[in-house]
Amino acid sequence: MLAGVGALLVLAVVAGLVALEQRGTASDRATTADAQRLGSRALAENDLDRSLLLARQGVALDDSAQTRASLLAALNKSPAAIGVLRGAKEGFTGLALSPDGMLAAGDSAGHLFLFDTRTRRRVQAPAVHAGEGRIGMLAFSPDGRRLAIAHQIGEGEVVTVMDMRTRRLGHELRIYDYDRRVTGLSLEADAVVVASRPERSTTTVPTSVGERLDTRTGRRILGPVTLARGQSSPLLGMSDGRQLLTATDGELVVRDAGTLKPVARVGAGALHGSVIALSSDDRTVALGGQDGSVRFLDLRSGRLRPASGRHSGAVTAARFTPDGRSLVTASDDGEAILWNVRAGAASETLQGHANGITALQISGDGRTLYTSGVDGAIFIWDLAGTRRLGRPIDAGGPNGALAALSTDGRRLALGHANGTITVVDLSRPDERRTFPVVPDGNAVTGVRFVPGSRLAIVLGANELVALVDTDSGRVVRTIASRPGDEADDDHAPASLSADGSLLAVPRAWAASGNVIQVGLWRLPSGRPVGKPLVVGRTIHDLQLSPDGRRLLVVLDAAGLEGGVVETWDVRTRRRLRALKFAQAQSLARFSPDGRLFAVGNRYGETRVYDTATFKPVTRVLSADPGAIIGAAITRDDRTLATGSETGAVQLWDIRTGHVLGAPLPGVPSSGVIPAFTPDGGHLVAAYATGRAYLWDIRPASVARHACDVAGRRLTRAEWEAFLPGREYAPAC
């Protein structure tokens, strides 16, 4: 009986354990399903802050390649955004920034909001009026102690001045006529300057006027002064308080904001625009049009030049950065564009608002942009590029996608068509040095760092191979293989062994036409290692294994369309293995430990193989139709980065074959070379245009950045809507 009872007890315990395991498995599956659902919902969410919170919560529930991919993709919707502020769910209509960092915003329902930009917290603000209509333009005094607020009363607008120290409102200042709308506003010590035009035309010839009002008594000090007449409403733009701009078709007038008298008139042809901005040096006017166009007018010469690009909707706001080198325009298409004023070209497009942008402000140091939108959000943008996951780097001009990262991850070297190389210290990316290397200004055709050193291998015309000190730019040693023989323009780059002792360089064999050979040299002596290795067909890419014993060579197929990837024994000069493909291949790259290698083709496809067996360890990975021109694998063999000729940098999980988020944003239609830093936590993407990005892809950094940008946590109502039945435990 005791034995029977014991057996039953054992069976009961086993059954209980099985039930617990099954329940745990079911719970794990439910958690995984919830996490993946949150990730999918995050990518479909229009509001950036909610999108980031959902994706971050998905990672907290189930930290997997798929949920991390969703979080990275959510962040890449607006990579330059570093914060989101919310009001009362109404569309914002006005925005102003004080010198001490206080941001004022008004919405369409008449609510006034104050935000401390240092803490991003809302500061208590008084009710402006009973909510009869919207708040329009806002303007701080130069010392930031007072705020002028244009707000709707009945058919028109009035101006109220608030003391920022006491948060008390002064009396309403009535502007000229009862149905006017404020289109320019500037606040001085004791006076407010107002430019206005009819809200709707009630006369045959609508008239725009300017006036100065005493802020203490409301008495009109000056005006109304007629600024413009015409059937079509003129454009009115207020600069930083010194100048008032008026533009009608055919003429732009610059007026002194104190006297409202004209100081300059410029005939500029048809000015079919909607927004005007004046640079800080009073020399350049930016004109934004209803058709989305942007033009620059030189006030001294009268020259009007169009920008090379445009918005897809009407321009709604424009402002120069304090140094006048850049212009930011916003549109009702929901995008803001950062323009290079000298080049007249767009340098970056900022996307994030779910609807049109109504106003913008730029901080005094020019590093931060604030945009307010109809979607009820205020976005904070990093113009300096130092507070993003992907930090932009000016890499010294077009480089033909010739870039190399030092093995310690601290330096980036890029080759140029004029025979120079540019070296960027990634710890101080604003500092870069350019050195002439290839004689007679011939193009650099390849660049690689010698592992563990500051030396770089630079390839040039006539199969020149130069060993260059990247500190001084001095050519330490020159290796000229077969002087006088012109190298193929499409030849493969040089390759180095992991210890930097062996160099492999493709060489044209002039005596045999298109037959290509590979020269091998010892470094740093530059002595050749035996005779060149003859592979028999055109080489598209090559790479030495980290131990220097094997060589991967990407070739054309013999007499057939397609491609071949061969492995050669460096010591014996014998071919060991070959992979044949139906399509031409463009690239082969070993992993840092030599256990894997990736092969990419000209149709955007990549596959990872086991070096020992030559068998694939992933499916065919395809995310972009452009030719693969760069690839890198992390030291732990877990992540692959591919770069295409279309500018797409894509991350992949090697074990699952899953794509890790959307392509990293960068420079469209520009070839790009990706490279991981030694720890795998950062990725450098160098584009052929001369721009590069340093991405922080560490999971902890990505998660922390998502919470920082969102600036809040999931509310209990949101939690119940997206995760019903789960205990409230927001990750941010």
DAHUHU-V599000 format. One record per residue. RES is the residue in one small letter. SS is DSSP state (hx for helix, st for strand, lp for the rest). PSI is psi in whole degrees, 0 to 359 (none if undefined). NEAR is the number of other C-alpha atoms within 12 Angstrom. Layout:
res=RES ss=SS psi=PSI near=NEAR
res=RES ss=SS psi=PSI near=NEAR
//
This chain:
res=m ss=lp psi=317 near=7
res=l ss=hx psi=319 near=8
res=a ss=hx psi=319 near=9
res=g ss=hx psi=317 near=10
res=v ss=hx psi=319 near=11
res=g ss=hx psi=318 near=12
res=a ss=hx psi=317 near=13
res=l ss=hx psi=322 near=14
res=l ss=hx psi=316 near=14
res=v ss=hx psi=315 near=14
res=l ss=hx psi=320 near=14
res=a ss=hx psi=318 near=14
res=v ss=hx psi=315 near=14
res=v ss=hx psi=316 near=14
res=a ss=hx psi=321 near=14
res=g ss=hx psi=318 near=14
res=l ss=hx psi=319 near=14
res=v ss=hx psi=317 near=14
res=a ss=hx psi=318 near=14
res=l ss=hx psi=319 near=15
res=e ss=hx psi=317 near=14
res=q ss=hx psi=320 near=14
res=r ss=hx psi=320 near=14
res=g ss=hx psi=320 near=14
res=t ss=hx psi=318 near=14
res=a ss=hx psi=320 near=14
res=s ss=hx psi=318 near=17
res=d ss=hx psi=318 near=17
res=r ss=hx psi=320 near=16
res=a ss=hx psi=319 near=19
res=t ss=hx psi=316 near=26
res=t ss=hx psi=318 near=25
res=a ss=hx psi=318 near=22
res=d ss=hx psi=318 near=29
res=a ss=hx psi=316 near=35
res=q ss=hx psi=326 near=34
res=r ss=hx psi=319 near=26
res=l ss=hx psi=319 near=38
res=g ss=hx psi=317 near=41
res=s ss=hx psi=320 near=29
res=r ss=hx psi=325 near=31
res=a ss=hx psi=320 near=35
res=l ss=hx psi=338 near=34
res=a ss=hx psi=353 near=21
res=e ss=lp psi=133 near=24
res=n ss=lp psi=324 near=23
res=d ss=lp psi=118 near=34
res=l ss=hx psi=316 near=44
res=d ss=hx psi=317 near=43
res=r ss=hx psi=322 near=38
res=s ss=hx psi=314 near=40
res=l ss=hx psi=321 near=53
res=l ss=hx psi=320 near=44
res=l ss=hx psi=315 near=49
res=a ss=hx psi=320 near=49
res=r ss=hx psi=322 near=50
res=q ss=hx psi=326 near=43
res=g ss=hx psi=319 near=42
res=v ss=hx psi=322 near=39
res=a ss=hx psi=324 near=29
res=l ss=hx psi=318 near=32
res=d ss=lp psi=99 near=29
res=d ss=lp psi=96 near=25
res=s ss=lp psi=171 near=27
res=a ss=hx psi=324 near=30
res=q ss=hx psi=316 near=34
res=t ss=hx psi=325 near=41
res=r ss=hx psi=323 near=44
res=a ss=hx psi=319 near=38
res=s ss=hx psi=321 near=44
res=l ss=hx psi=316 near=49
res=l ss=hx psi=321 near=46
res=a ss=hx psi=322 near=37
res=a ss=hx psi=319 near=47
res=l ss=hx psi=325 near=49
res=n ss=hx psi=356 near=36
res=k ss=hx psi=321 near=33
res=s ss=hx psi=74 near=42
res=p ss=lp psi=337 near=43
res=a ss=lp psi=353 near=39
res=a ss=st psi=135 near=43
res=i ss=st psi=5 near=41
res=g ss=st psi=153 near=38
res=v ss=st psi=129 near=40
res=l ss=st psi=144 near=42
res=r ss=st psi=150 near=35
res=g ss=lp psi=238 near=33
res=a ss=lp psi=30 near=22
res=k ss=lp psi=7 near=19
res=e ss=lp psi=157 near=26
res=g ss=lp psi=137 near=35
res=f ss=st psi=144 near=42
res=t ss=st psi=343 near=42
res=g ss=st psi=153 near=48
res=l ss=st psi=138 near=43
res=a ss=st psi=148 near=48
res=l ss=st psi=127 near=40
res=s ss=lp psi=162 near=32
res=p ss=lp psi=333 near=25
res=d ss=lp psi=11 near=23
res=g ss=lp psi=20 near=28
res=m ss=st psi=128 near=37
res=l ss=st psi=126 near=43
res=a ss=st psi=138 near=50
res=a ss=st psi=142 near=53
res=g ss=st psi=150 near=49
res=d ss=st psi=180 near=42
res=s ss=lp psi=346 near=31
res=a ss=lp psi=5 near=31
res=g ss=lp psi=13 near=33
res=h ss=lp psi=140 near=36
res=l ss=st psi=134 near=46
res=f ss=st psi=142 near=42
res=l ss=st psi=134 near=36
res=f ss=st psi=135 near=31
res=d ss=st psi=112 near=22
res=t ss=lp psi=343 near=32
res=r ss=lp psi=322 near=16
res=t ss=lp psi=346 near=16
res=r ss=lp psi=25 near=27
res=r ss=st psi=148 near=21
res=r ss=st psi=137 near=22
res=v ss=st psi=143 near=22
res=q ss=lp psi=133 near=19
res=a ss=lp psi=148 near=28
res=p ss=lp psi=161 near=25
res=a ss=lp psi=125 near=23
res=v ss=lp psi=314 near=36
res=h ss=lp psi=189 near=28
res=a ss=lp psi=5 near=17
res=g ss=lp psi=33 near=19
res=e ss=lp psi=330 near=21
res=g ss=lp psi=191 near=25
res=r ss=lp psi=161 near=35
res=i ss=st psi=132 near=42
res=g ss=st psi=244 near=42
res=m ss=st psi=151 near=45
res=l ss=st psi=148 near=46
res=a ss=st psi=130 near=45
res=f ss=st psi=153 near=40
res=s ss=st psi=161 near=33
res=p ss=lp psi=330 near=24
res=d ss=lp psi=359 near=20
res=g ss=lp psi=8 near=25
res=r ss=lp psi=342 near=27
res=r ss=st psi=155 near=37
res=l ss=st psi=126 near=49
res=a ss=st psi=132 near=52
res=i ss=st psi=119 near=51
res=a ss=st psi=122 near=50
res=h ss=st psi=156 near=44
res=q ss=st psi=134 near=38
res=i ss=st psi=112 near=29
res=g ss=lp psi=234 near=18
res=e ss=lp psi=341 near=18
res=g ss=st psi=200 near=28
res=e ss=st psi=152 near=37
res=v ss=st psi=171 near=43
res=v ss=st psi=131 near=47
res=t ss=st psi=138 near=44
res=v ss=st psi=130 near=43
res=m ss=st psi=138 near=35
res=d ss=st psi=117 near=25
res=m ss=lp psi=337 near=27
res=r ss=lp psi=319 near=16
res=t ss=lp psi=348 near=15
res=r ss=lp psi=30 near=21
res=r ss=st psi=144 near=20
res=l ss=st psi=139 near=26
res=g ss=st psi=187 near=26
res=h ss=st psi=161 near=22
res=e ss=st psi=135 near=28
res=l ss=st psi=114 near=35
res=r ss=st psi=126 near=33
res=i ss=lp psi=171 near=42
res=y ss=lp psi=129 near=33
res=d ss=lp psi=165 near=24
res=y ss=lp psi=346 near=22
res=d ss=lp psi=35 near=26
res=r ss=st psi=152 near=35
res=r ss=st psi=129 near=39
res=v ss=st psi=127 near=44
res=t ss=st psi=353 near=43
res=g ss=st psi=137 near=44
res=l ss=st psi=130 near=47
res=s ss=st psi=137 near=43
res=l ss=st psi=125 near=41
res=e ss=lp psi=200 near=30
res=a ss=lp psi=308 near=25
res=d ss=lp psi=10 near=25
res=a ss=st psi=150 near=34
res=v ss=st psi=134 near=46
res=v ss=st psi=127 near=51
res=v ss=st psi=132 near=52
res=a ss=st psi=136 near=47
res=s ss=st psi=160 near=47
res=r ss=st psi=163 near=42
res=p ss=st psi=137 near=33
res=e ss=lp psi=321 near=23
res=r ss=lp psi=144 near=21
res=s ss=lp psi=123 near=19
res=t ss=lp psi=358 near=15
res=t ss=lp psi=169 near=15
res=t ss=lp psi=319 near=12
res=v ss=lp psi=98 near=17
res=p ss=lp psi=142 near=24
res=t ss=st psi=131 near=34
res=s ss=st psi=136 near=41
res=v ss=st psi=163 near=36
res=g ss=st psi=150 near=44
res=e ss=st psi=159 near=40
res=r ss=st psi=132 near=38
res=l ss=st psi=141 near=36
res=d ss=st psi=124 near=29
res=t ss=lp psi=339 near=35
res=r ss=lp psi=320 near=22
res=t ss=lp psi=342 near=19
res=g ss=lp psi=0 near=26
res=r ss=lp psi=141 near=21
res=r ss=st psi=117 near=24
res=i ss=st psi=322 near=24
res=l ss=st psi=140 near=26
res=g ss=st psi=185 near=26
res=p ss=st psi=139 near=26
res=v ss=st psi=127 near=28
res=t ss=st psi=124 near=24
res=l ss=st psi=324 near=38
res=a ss=st psi=150 near=33
res=r ss=st psi=154 near=24
res=g ss=lp psi=157 near=22
res=q ss=lp psi=318 near=19
res=s ss=lp psi=138 near=23
res=s ss=lp psi=130 near=31
res=p ss=lp psi=164 near=37
res=l ss=st psi=135 near=44
res=l ss=st psi=128 near=40
res=g ss=st psi=134 near=45
res=m ss=st psi=130 near=43
res=s ss=lp psi=219 near=38
res=d ss=lp psi=25 near=37
res=g ss=lp psi=344 near=33
res=r ss=lp psi=330 near=29
res=q ss=st psi=146 near=36
res=l ss=st psi=127 near=42
res=l ss=st psi=137 near=48
res=t ss=st psi=130 near=49
res=a ss=st psi=128 near=42
res=t ss=st psi=174 near=35
res=d ss=lp psi=117 near=24
res=g ss=st psi=339 near=21
res=e ss=st psi=142 near=25
res=l ss=st psi=131 near=41
res=v ss=st psi=130 near=34
res=v ss=st psi=126 near=38
res=r ss=st psi=151 near=33
res=d ss=st psi=127 near=27
res=a ss=lp psi=339 near=36
res=g ss=lp psi=319 near=29
res=t ss=lp psi=345 near=23
res=l ss=lp psi=18 near=32
res=k ss=lp psi=146 near=25
res=p ss=st psi=138 near=22
res=v ss=st psi=346 near=21
res=a ss=st psi=145 near=25
res=r ss=st psi=133 near=22
res=v ss=st psi=123 near=31
res=g ss=st psi=121 near=23
res=a ss=st psi=23 near=27
res=g ss=st psi=203 near=18
res=a ss=lp psi=126 near=18
res=l ss=lp psi=73 near=35
res=h ss=lp psi=72 near=29
res=g ss=st psi=180 near=36
res=s ss=st psi=345 near=37
res=v ss=st psi=143 near=44
res=i ss=st psi=144 near=46
res=a ss=st psi=146 near=48
res=l ss=st psi=134 near=42
res=s ss=lp psi=163 near=34
res=s ss=lp psi=335 near=25
res=d ss=lp psi=7 near=21
res=d ss=lp psi=26 near=30
res=r ss=lp psi=332 near=26
res=t ss=st psi=134 near=36
res=v ss=st psi=134 near=46
res=a ss=st psi=135 near=48
res=l ss=st psi=121 near=49
res=g ss=st psi=134 near=43
res=g ss=st psi=163 near=33
res=q ss=lp psi=335 near=26
res=d ss=lp psi=6 near=24
res=g ss=lp psi=358 near=34
res=s ss=st psi=157 near=35
res=v ss=st psi=131 near=48
res=r ss=st psi=155 near=43
res=f ss=st psi=129 near=40
res=l ss=st psi=122 near=35
res=d ss=st psi=116 near=28
res=l ss=lp psi=338 near=28
res=r ss=lp psi=317 near=18
res=s ss=lp psi=341 near=17
res=g ss=lp psi=8 near=22
res=r ss=lp psi=131 near=19
res=l ss=st psi=121 near=27
res=r ss=st psi=137 near=26
res=p ss=st psi=150 near=27
res=a ss=st psi=150 near=30
res=s ss=st psi=78 near=21
res=g ss=st psi=172 near=25
res=r ss=st psi=167 near=31
res=h ss=lp psi=161 near=36
res=s ss=lp psi=356 near=23
res=g ss=lp psi=179 near=26
res=a ss=lp psi=141 near=31
res=v ss=st psi=130 near=40
res=t ss=st psi=342 near=44
res=a ss=st psi=152 near=51
res=a ss=st psi=144 near=46
res=r ss=st psi=137 near=45
res=f ss=st psi=151 near=41
res=t ss=lp psi=158 near=34
res=p ss=lp psi=327 near=25
res=d ss=lp psi=355 near=21
res=g ss=lp psi=0 near=27
res=r ss=lp psi=337 near=24
res=s ss=st psi=156 near=36
res=l ss=st psi=140 near=47
res=v ss=st psi=129 near=50
res=t ss=st psi=151 near=54
res=a ss=st psi=160 near=51
res=s ss=st psi=164 near=42
res=d ss=lp psi=5 near=33
res=d ss=lp psi=359 near=32
res=g ss=lp psi=7 near=36
res=e ss=st psi=149 near=37
res=a ss=st psi=142 near=50
res=i ss=st psi=132 near=46
res=l ss=st psi=122 near=39
res=w ss=st psi=142 near=36
res=n ss=st psi=114 near=28
res=v ss=lp psi=316 near=34
res=r ss=lp psi=315 near=21
res=a ss=lp psi=341 near=19
res=g ss=lp psi=32 near=28
res=a ss=st psi=151 near=26
res=a ss=st psi=131 near=28
res=s ss=st psi=340 near=30
res=e ss=st psi=142 near=31
res=t ss=st psi=128 near=35
res=l ss=st psi=116 near=37
res=q ss=st psi=140 near=35
res=g ss=lp psi=325 near=42
res=h ss=lp psi=141 near=39
res=a ss=lp psi=350 near=28
res=n ss=lp psi=194 near=27
res=g ss=lp psi=153 near=34
res=i ss=st psi=135 near=42
res=t ss=st psi=331 near=43
res=a ss=st psi=161 near=44
res=l ss=st psi=154 near=45
res=q ss=st psi=150 near=46
res=i ss=st psi=137 near=41
res=s ss=lp psi=161 near=31
res=g ss=lp psi=333 near=23
res=d ss=lp psi=0 near=19
res=g ss=lp psi=10 near=25
res=r ss=lp psi=342 near=23
res=t ss=st psi=138 near=33
res=l ss=st psi=140 near=46
res=y ss=st psi=129 near=49
res=t ss=st psi=138 near=55
res=s ss=st psi=147 near=50
res=g ss=st psi=167 near=45
res=v ss=lp psi=338 near=33
res=d ss=lp psi=2 near=33
res=g ss=lp psi=18 near=35
res=a ss=st psi=148 near=43
res=i ss=st psi=120 near=55
res=f ss=st psi=140 near=49
res=i ss=st psi=125 near=44
res=w ss=st psi=143 near=41
res=d ss=st psi=103 near=32
res=l ss=lp psi=334 near=35
res=a ss=lp psi=335 near=28
res=g ss=lp psi=7 near=28
res=t ss=lp psi=354 near=27
res=r ss=lp psi=24 near=26
res=r ss=lp psi=168 near=34
res=l ss=lp psi=326 near=38
res=g ss=st psi=105 near=36
res=r ss=st psi=121 near=34
res=p ss=st psi=146 near=35
res=i ss=st psi=130 near=34
res=d ss=st psi=112 near=34
res=a ss=lp psi=22 near=41
res=g ss=lp psi=21 near=34
res=g ss=lp psi=173 near=28
res=p ss=lp psi=138 near=30
res=n ss=lp psi=4 near=37
res=g ss=lp psi=26 near=32
res=a ss=lp psi=35 near=40
res=l ss=lp psi=99 near=46
res=a ss=st psi=150 near=48
res=a ss=st psi=143 near=49
res=l ss=st psi=133 near=43
res=s ss=lp psi=156 near=34
res=t ss=lp psi=341 near=31
res=d ss=lp psi=359 near=24
res=g ss=lp psi=14 near=29
res=r ss=lp psi=339 near=30
res=r ss=st psi=146 near=38
res=l ss=st psi=128 near=52
res=a ss=st psi=138 near=51
res=l ss=st psi=140 near=55
res=g ss=st psi=146 near=46
res=h ss=lp psi=163 near=37
res=a ss=lp psi=344 near=32
res=n ss=lp psi=14 near=27
res=g ss=lp psi=8 near=31
res=t ss=st psi=162 near=39
res=i ss=st psi=148 near=51
res=t ss=st psi=134 near=44
res=v ss=st psi=127 near=45
res=v ss=st psi=126 near=39
res=d ss=st psi=113 near=28
res=l ss=hx psi=344 near=31
res=s ss=hx psi=339 near=17
res=r ss=hx psi=70 near=19
res=p ss=lp psi=344 near=29
res=d ss=lp psi=344 near=20
res=e ss=lp psi=121 near=18
res=r ss=st psi=154 near=25
res=r ss=st psi=141 near=26
res=t ss=st psi=131 near=28
res=f ss=st psi=139 near=30
res=p ss=st psi=134 near=31
res=v ss=lp psi=308 near=42
res=v ss=lp psi=127 near=36
res=p ss=hx psi=155 near=23
res=d ss=hx psi=19 near=15
res=g ss=hx psi=17 near=18
res=n ss=lp psi=157 near=23
res=a ss=lp psi=144 near=32
res=v ss=lp psi=131 near=42
res=t ss=lp psi=357 near=41
res=g ss=st psi=151 near=44
res=v ss=st psi=136 near=45
res=r ss=st psi=145 near=45
res=f ss=st psi=142 near=40
res=v ss=lp psi=124 near=36
res=p ss=lp psi=136 near=30
res=g ss=lp psi=17 near=22
res=s ss=lp psi=176 near=26
res=r ss=lp psi=5 near=32
res=l ss=st psi=145 near=34
res=a ss=st psi=145 near=48
res=i ss=st psi=125 near=53
res=v ss=st psi=129 near=52
res=l ss=st psi=144 near=48
res=g ss=st psi=195 near=46
res=a ss=hx psi=158 near=35
res=n ss=hx psi=32 near=30
res=e ss=hx psi=37 near=37
res=l ss=st psi=136 near=37
res=v ss=st psi=117 near=43
res=a ss=st psi=139 near=44
res=l ss=st psi=115 near=35
res=v ss=st psi=135 near=35
res=d ss=st psi=115 near=29
res=t ss=lp psi=356 near=39
res=d ss=lp psi=312 near=23
res=s ss=lp psi=343 near=19
res=g ss=lp psi=4 near=27
res=r ss=lp psi=135 near=24
res=v ss=st psi=108 near=26
res=v ss=st psi=319 near=24
res=r ss=st psi=146 near=23
res=t ss=st psi=131 near=29
res=i ss=st psi=113 near=32
res=a ss=st psi=103 near=28
res=s ss=lp psi=121 near=33
res=r ss=lp psi=65 near=22
res=p ss=lp psi=140 near=19
res=g ss=lp psi=340 near=15
res=d ss=lp psi=126 near=19
res=e ss=lp psi=131 near=24
res=a ss=lp psi=152 near=37
res=d ss=lp psi=135 near=26
res=d ss=lp psi=337 near=22
res=d ss=lp psi=25 near=20
res=h ss=lp psi=162 near=35
res=a ss=lp psi=161 near=36
res=p ss=lp psi=167 near=45
res=a ss=lp psi=162 near=43
res=s ss=st psi=146 near=44
res=l ss=st psi=147 near=43
res=s ss=lp psi=164 near=37
res=a ss=lp psi=330 near=29
res=d ss=lp psi=1 near=24
res=g ss=lp psi=12 near=33
res=s ss=lp psi=344 near=29
res=l ss=st psi=132 near=36
res=l ss=st psi=132 near=48
res=a ss=st psi=129 near=44
res=v ss=st psi=131 near=49
res=p ss=st psi=145 near=49
res=r ss=st psi=138 near=50
res=a ss=st psi=135 near=38
res=w ss=lp psi=95 near=32
res=a ss=hx psi=327 near=18
res=a ss=hx psi=341 near=13
res=s ss=hx psi=23 near=14
res=g ss=lp psi=248 near=17
res=n ss=lp psi=7 near=22
res=v ss=lp psi=135 near=25
res=i ss=st psi=145 near=34
res=q ss=st psi=166 near=36
res=v ss=st psi=123 near=43
res=g ss=st psi=142 near=37
res=l ss=st psi=134 near=37
res=w ss=st psi=149 near=34
res=r ss=st psi=140 near=23
res=l ss=lp psi=147 near=29
res=p ss=lp psi=4 near=26
res=s ss=lp psi=330 near=17
res=g ss=lp psi=15 near=25
res=r ss=lp psi=137 near=21
res=p ss=st psi=147 near=23
res=v ss=lp psi=94 near=23
res=g ss=lp psi=193 near=17
res=k ss=lp psi=156 near=18
res=p ss=lp psi=149 near=27
res=l ss=st psi=122 near=33
res=v ss=st psi=118 near=28
res=v ss=lp psi=342 near=36
res=g ss=lp psi=343 near=27
res=r ss=lp psi=170 near=32
res=t ss=lp psi=130 near=38
res=i ss=st psi=131 near=44
res=h ss=st psi=334 near=41
res=d ss=st psi=156 near=43
res=l ss=st psi=155 near=44
res=q ss=st psi=135 near=46
res=l ss=st psi=145 near=42
res=s ss=lp psi=158 near=35
res=p ss=lp psi=327 near=30
res=d ss=lp psi=358 near=25
res=g ss=lp psi=8 near=30
res=r ss=lp psi=334 near=28
res=r ss=st psi=159 near=35
res=l ss=st psi=123 near=47
res=l ss=st psi=132 near=46
res=v ss=st psi=127 near=52
res=v ss=st psi=122 near=43
res=l ss=st psi=164 near=42
res=d ss=st psi=151 near=33
res=a ss=lp psi=146 near=27
res=a ss=lp psi=109 near=20
res=g ss=lp psi=4 near=12
res=l ss=lp psi=161 near=15
res=e ss=lp psi=149 near=15
res=g ss=lp psi=199 near=22
res=g ss=st psi=166 near=33
res=v ss=st psi=140 near=38
res=v ss=st psi=118 near=44
res=e ss=st psi=151 near=38
res=t ss=st psi=128 near=34
res=w ss=st psi=146 near=28
res=d ss=st psi=117 near=22
res=v ss=lp psi=323 near=33
res=r ss=lp psi=315 near=20
res=t ss=lp psi=349 near=16
res=r ss=lp psi=30 near=23
res=r ss=st psi=144 near=18
res=r ss=st psi=129 near=22
res=l ss=st psi=310 near=23
res=r ss=st psi=163 near=21
res=a ss=st psi=137 near=23
res=l ss=st psi=129 near=31
res=k ss=st psi=141 near=23
res=f ss=st psi=149 near=27
res=a ss=lp psi=341 near=18
res=q ss=lp psi=155 near=26
res=a ss=lp psi=134 near=33
res=q ss=st psi=152 near=39
res=s ss=st psi=344 near=42
res=l ss=st psi=148 near=45
res=a ss=st psi=133 near=46
res=r ss=st psi=131 near=48
res=f ss=st psi=153 near=42
res=s ss=lp psi=162 near=36
res=p ss=lp psi=329 near=37
res=d ss=lp psi=358 near=24
res=g ss=lp psi=2 near=30
res=r ss=lp psi=336 near=28
res=l ss=st psi=161 near=37
res=f ss=st psi=145 near=45
res=a ss=st psi=141 near=49
res=v ss=st psi=126 near=57
res=g ss=st psi=152 near=45
res=n ss=st psi=185 near=41
res=r ss=lp psi=6 near=29
res=y ss=lp psi=21 near=27
res=g ss=lp psi=15 near=34
res=e ss=st psi=142 near=35
res=t ss=st psi=147 near=48
res=r ss=st psi=144 near=38
res=v ss=st psi=137 near=41
res=y ss=st psi=156 near=32
res=d ss=st psi=127 near=23
res=t ss=lp psi=324 near=31
res=a ss=lp psi=321 near=16
res=t ss=lp psi=345 near=17
res=f ss=lp psi=18 near=25
res=k ss=lp psi=147 near=20
res=p ss=st psi=142 near=23
res=v ss=lp psi=355 near=27
res=t ss=lp psi=164 near=29
res=r ss=lp psi=177 near=22
res=v ss=lp psi=124 near=24
res=l ss=st psi=119 near=33
res=s ss=st psi=124 near=31
res=a ss=lp psi=350 near=29
res=d ss=lp psi=139 near=28
res=p ss=lp psi=350 near=21
res=g ss=lp psi=155 near=30
res=a ss=lp psi=139 near=35
res=i ss=st psi=120 near=44
res=i ss=st psi=356 near=45
res=g ss=st psi=147 near=48
res=a ss=st psi=150 near=48
res=a ss=st psi=147 near=47
res=i ss=st psi=138 near=42
res=t ss=lp psi=161 near=36
res=r ss=lp psi=333 near=24
res=d ss=lp psi=6 near=22
res=d ss=lp psi=26 near=29
res=r ss=lp psi=332 near=28
res=t ss=st psi=137 near=38
res=l ss=st psi=137 near=45
res=a ss=st psi=131 near=50
res=t ss=st psi=146 near=54
res=g ss=st psi=136 near=52
res=s ss=st psi=169 near=44
res=e ss=lp psi=346 near=35
res=t ss=lp psi=0 near=33
res=g ss=lp psi=7 near=37
res=a ss=lp psi=126 near=37
res=v ss=st psi=117 near=48
res=q ss=st psi=137 near=44
res=l ss=st psi=142 near=44
res=w ss=st psi=145 near=40
res=d ss=st psi=115 near=31
res=i ss=lp psi=323 near=35
res=r ss=lp psi=322 near=22
res=t ss=lp psi=341 near=20
res=g ss=lp psi=9 near=26
res=h ss=lp psi=143 near=28
res=v ss=st psi=138 near=35
res=l ss=lp psi=83 near=36
res=g ss=lp psi=180 near=32
res=a ss=lp psi=164 near=29
res=p ss=lp psi=143 near=35
res=l ss=st psi=130 near=43
res=p ss=lp psi=144 near=41
res=g ss=lp psi=244 near=43
res=v ss=lp psi=108 near=32
res=p ss=lp psi=152 near=24
res=s ss=lp psi=33 near=22
res=s ss=lp psi=129 near=30
res=g ss=lp psi=144 near=35
res=v ss=st psi=140 near=47
res=i ss=st psi=119 near=46
res=p ss=st psi=151 near=46
res=a ss=st psi=135 near=47
res=f ss=st psi=146 near=42
res=t ss=lp psi=162 near=32
res=p ss=lp psi=324 near=25
res=d ss=lp psi=355 near=22
res=g ss=lp psi=1 near=30
res=g ss=lp psi=344 near=25
res=h ss=st psi=152 near=32
res=l ss=st psi=132 near=41
res=v ss=st psi=128 near=48
res=a ss=st psi=111 near=52
res=a ss=st psi=123 near=53
res=y ss=st psi=153 near=46
res=a ss=lp psi=339 near=37
res=t ss=lp psi=347 near=34
res=g ss=lp psi=9 near=36
res=r ss=st psi=146 near=38
res=a ss=st psi=161 near=47
res=y ss=st psi=137 near=39
res=l ss=st psi=111 near=42
res=w ss=st psi=132 near=38
res=d ss=st psi=106 near=31
res=i ss=lp psi=15 near=38
res=r ss=lp psi=133 near=22
res=p ss=hx psi=319 near=27
res=a ss=hx psi=322 near=20
res=s ss=hx psi=318 near=24
res=v ss=hx psi=315 near=34
res=a ss=hx psi=316 near=35
res=r ss=hx psi=319 near=29
res=h ss=hx psi=322 near=34
res=a ss=hx psi=316 near=44
res=c ss=hx psi=321 near=33
res=d ss=hx psi=317 near=30
res=v ss=hx psi=316 near=41
res=a ss=hx psi=321 near=37
res=g ss=lp psi=13 near=30
res=r ss=lp psi=185 near=25
res=r ss=lp psi=164 near=26
res=l ss=lp psi=131 near=28
res=t ss=lp psi=165 near=20
res=r ss=hx psi=327 near=17
res=a ss=hx psi=318 near=13
res=e ss=hx psi=319 near=20
res=w ss=hx psi=315 near=23
res=e ss=hx psi=327 near=16
res=a ss=hx psi=323 near=16
res=f ss=hx psi=335 near=31
res=l ss=lp psi=60 near=29
res=p ss=lp psi=139 near=13
res=g ss=lp psi=348 near=14
res=r ss=lp psi=148 near=17
res=e ss=lp psi=137 near=12
res=y ss=lp psi=112 near=20
res=a ss=lp psi=72 near=19
res=p ss=lp psi=141 near=27
res=a ss=lp psi=333 near=26
res=c ss=lp psi=none near=28
//
